[in-house]
Amino acid sequence: MCEIMEKINEETRLRINQLNAILIKSKRYDDLERTTYDTDYQEQLLIELVPEKA
């Protein structure tokens, strides 16, 4: 069970890092800042910009 949670946490961390990189590259600094405190917005952008692996 612990290994599964670690894998999920690692995948989530990687997706968030990918999102941050996309926002920085696109110079969407306001969106980047907002994702630090608005988790709903962060999830919305993750869905739009960082597809989950199938």
N, C-alpha and C positions, 0 to 999 in steps of 0.2 A: 504494500500500500504506500509506503513512504517513497519508494522509487517512482511510483506512478505520479504522486504529487510533485516530486522534484522535476519530472519530465514536463508536467503541465506548467509548472512555474517557469521552467527554462523556455518553453515554447512561447508563453505569454510575454516574458521579458524580451525575447527575440523579436516578436511582433511589435511591441512598443518601441523598441530601438529602431526597427524598420520604419515605423510611422514617424518617429522623430527625425530620422534622416531625410525622409521624403519632405517633411514640412520645412526643414532647414534648407534643403536644396531648392525648394520652391519659394524660399524666403517668406514663408507663411508664419512669421514669428508670433503674431497675435494668436493664431490657432495653436501654436506650440505652447505658448504660455497658458492658454485656456485649458488645454488637456491636462495640465498639472493640478488643476483643482476641480474640473468638471468631468467626472468619470463617464457620465452619459455621452457627452460630446466626444470624449476620447474613444469610446466604443463605437460611436457613429462613424468617426473617421477611420477607425480600424476596419470596419466593415467595407467602407467605400474604397480605401486606398491600399489595404494590406489583406489580400484574400487569405483565408485559412488553407492550410495544406489538406488535401483530400485524403 
